[in-house]
Amino acid sequence: MARHPISIKVKSKDLTRIEQFLRAGVQQVRVVLRALALRQLAQGAAAPRVAQALPLTPKAIRQIAHRYSSGGLDRALYDQQRPGAKPLLDDSQKQRVVAMVCGKPPEGRARWTVRLVAEEAVKRKLVPRAGRETIRVLLESHDLKPWREKNVVRGGTGPELHRENGGCTGGL
């Protein structure tokens, strides 16, 4: 069951734009290949024949032709913008996590770590879920590095300090 050859009519102004584009210097490889495929299709070549000349599959060439027919030259040459993943945390959740990190760490901990922040944010129900990398990027964007801060304990020189240390005269 052979496929029918694709016959597309490429407008003369689009062919002129393709020629200008191909002469215009450095371009993305995928866009250049699509332009070359479209130029060959305009000359009447079939998709399998174009696939032999270019490192594209016949299916990819047919898709280029269909995109040109439905959306024009820009649609055939360039990819559409992709939506990407939805951010895991919204602004209020980010603010709550940053506020938590600016406070004291949980009982028994000397400082915040990225893992601890992620665990505590979920435990305190500030966010429904959060991974270490999400928390790391959030803290980095606020220039917070709580795991690097040193908690320096400075003691006085009064007699109560020496009694607590068992009479040691050495400093902290």
Buried (B, 14 or more C-beta within 10 A) or exposed (E): EEEEEBEBEBEEEBBEBBEEBBEEEEEEEEBBBBBBBBBBBBEEBBBBBBBEEBEBEBEBBBBBBBBBBEEEBEBBBBEEEEEEEEEBBEEEBBEBBBEBBEEEBEEEEEEBBBEBBBBBBEEEEBBEEBEBEBBBBBBEEBEBEBBEEEEEEEEEEEEEEBEEEEEEEEEE
